[in-house]
């Protein structure tokens, strides 16, 4: 079943004294329910603009965007669309609005008019899902970056969306914070069946998705499994993108004449490929 679909999507920013800037150009993309999709692209490629179309923060200039067959341009469906697709931003401080964690997580359901007893249960469930229940009485501003981002995710989960769109949620975090957030997102996808769209600049994060979509200049350049997409090292470099380090190492060794596979993603796969090349264990 489809969760998200764009049909010939076009979007341009309008300026009073400048020519319009076309950001998305005739873009067609379908994201299935329950999938984990990483969305990649250099700055200005259109990925964040596309993400904002998924929950009607921005509306198409041309074409249309459907969320479970609901047209985002239909104002009467806006609330239902935003209940279906939750958005997590890069800076968690931009989504934290209260002085106590549990009040922050309750903010969204309160604005939806959910009864207090149900809100309390939703807050508890959401904090448990992100591993932050022990911090429910803490002040958000005293938390680490990774903890703040997990609270921000909990605030979205308390509204019980079916799809989570994350726009570079780990960009401002240290390695431990990135690990915490990514583990949370993966668990929501695998254990809860939540559809996840993750925008990231970290190729190792994208490698953990089911599917990778690469954008360039408002178009889709590549769309496939992580192994399929990251095997195209030179093509990704041409649009200012990296590949996971194990993939890069094997690529350089292949160029040096060493017969290694092109679809290596992880350190373990890289080690295994090198041992097989050397004949160890055969």
Buried (B, 14 or more C-beta within 10 A) or exposed (E): EEBBBBBEBBBBEEEEEEEEEBBBBEBEBEBBBBBBBBBBBBEBBBBBBBBBBBBBBBBBBEBBBBBBEBBBBEEEBBEEBBBBBBBBBBBBEEBBEBEBBBBBBBBBBEEBEBEEEEBBBBBBBBBBBBBBBEBBEBEBEEBEBBBBBBBBBBBBBBBBBBBBBBBBBBEBBEEEBBBBBBBBBBBBBEEEEBBBBBBBBBBBBBBBBBBBBBBBBBBBBBBBBBBBBBBBBEBBEEBEBBBBBBBBBBBEBBEEEEEBBBBBBBEEBBEBBBEBBEEEEE
